[in-house]
């Protein structure tokens, strides 16, 4: 069975896992087409493909905490295994290897993890993702009050 596409219409909201996966790949969590980041960690104002706004996301400090958790566990395990298997490894090798690996892993993971957090916020409807624009809500309330007065 083929899926019918209506061009010009907004794509259907993806499930939570798809939105997080799209964010992890640094794509729009809604459509997967537009770029999520304009610069390394600067989230675009809106998606270039579907128009979904991102300016209201609140990833804040959560992505670095996740990255520190992941990198700390990977390096801790790596140091432990290295000490158990390669006992005679010079201290200079350790001093060069582990900090360099920590920097590379942190830089490699920070953008995808931040994208995944933005995707998670989109999937859960957090921080303005699930609500209509504020001006539409104000106009709707004003229209409701006008109807009540007319009665």
BELMO-V810246 format. One record per residue. N is the residue number from 1. RES is the residue in three letters. PSI is psi in radians with two decimals (NA if undefined). Layout:
n={N N}
res={RES RES}
psi={PSI PSI}
This chain:
n={1 2 3 4 5 6 7 8 9 10 11 12 13 14 15 16 17 18 19 20 21 22 23 24 25 26 27 28 29 30 31 32 33 34 35 36 37 38 39 40 41 42 43 44 45 46 47 48 49 50 51 52 53 54 55 56 57 58 59 60 61 62 63 64 65 66 67 68 69 70 71 72 73 74 75 76 77 78 79 80 81 82 83 84 85 86 87 88 89 90 91 92 93 94 95 96 97 98 99 100 101 102 103 104 105 106 107 108 109 110 111 112 113 114 115 116 117 118 119 120 121 122 123 124 125 126 127 128 129 130 131 132 133 134 135 136 137 138 139 140 141 142 143 144 145 146 147 148 149 150 151}
res={UNK UNK UNK UNK UNK UNK UNK UNK UNK UNK UNK UNK UNK UNK UNK UNK UNK UNK UNK UNK UNK UNK UNK UNK UNK UNK UNK UNK UNK UNK UNK UNK UNK UNK UNK UNK UNK UNK UNK UNK UNK UNK UNK UNK UNK UNK UNK UNK UNK UNK UNK UNK UNK UNK UNK UNK UNK UNK UNK UNK UNK UNK UNK UNK UNK UNK UNK UNK UNK UNK UNK UNK UNK UNK UNK UNK UNK UNK UNK UNK UNK UNK UNK UNK UNK UNK UNK UNK UNK UNK UNK UNK UNK UNK UNK UNK UNK UNK UNK UNK UNK UNK UNK UNK UNK UNK UNK UNK UNK UNK UNK UNK UNK UNK UNK UNK UNK UNK UNK UNK UNK UNK UNK UNK UNK UNK UNK UNK UNK UNK UNK UNK UNK UNK UNK UNK UNK UNK UNK UNK UNK UNK UNK UNK UNK UNK UNK UNK UNK UNK UNK}
psi={2.26 2.67 2.30 2.27 2.37 2.01 2.46 -0.24 2.69 2.46 2.69 2.58 2.25 2.88 2.97 -0.76 -0.68 -0.69 -0.73 -0.72 -0.76 -0.71 -0.70 -0.57 0.19 0.60 2.92 2.24 -0.30 -0.92 -0.38 0.07 -0.78 2.80 2.51 -0.56 2.39 -0.69 -2.95 -0.91 0.15 2.00 2.41 2.71 -0.72 2.80 2.38 -0.33 -0.85 -0.18 0.07 2.24 2.44 -0.12 -0.34 0.12 2.71 1.20 -0.65 -2.13 -0.04 -0.79 -0.77 -0.61 -0.74 -0.76 -0.75 -0.68 -0.84 -0.89 -0.70 -0.73 -0.71 -0.80 -0.66 -0.78 -0.74 -0.74 -0.77 -0.87 -0.70 -0.74 -0.59 -0.66 -0.66 1.34 -0.53 0.24 2.23 2.67 -0.56 -0.63 -0.78 -0.75 -0.49 -0.69 -0.95 -0.76 -0.66 -0.76 -0.66 -0.78 -0.80 -0.80 -0.72 -0.79 -0.61 -0.56 -0.35 -0.82 -0.84 -0.66 -0.70 -0.70 -0.69 -0.65 -0.72 -0.71 -0.68 -0.73 -0.69 -0.80 -0.59 -0.06 0.56 2.66 0.74 -0.09 -0.63 -0.06 2.69 2.83 2.62 -0.68 -0.56 -0.66 -0.68 -0.74 -0.66 -0.76 -0.69 -0.67 -0.67 -0.71 -0.63 -0.68 -0.69 -0.69 -0.60 -0.44 NA}
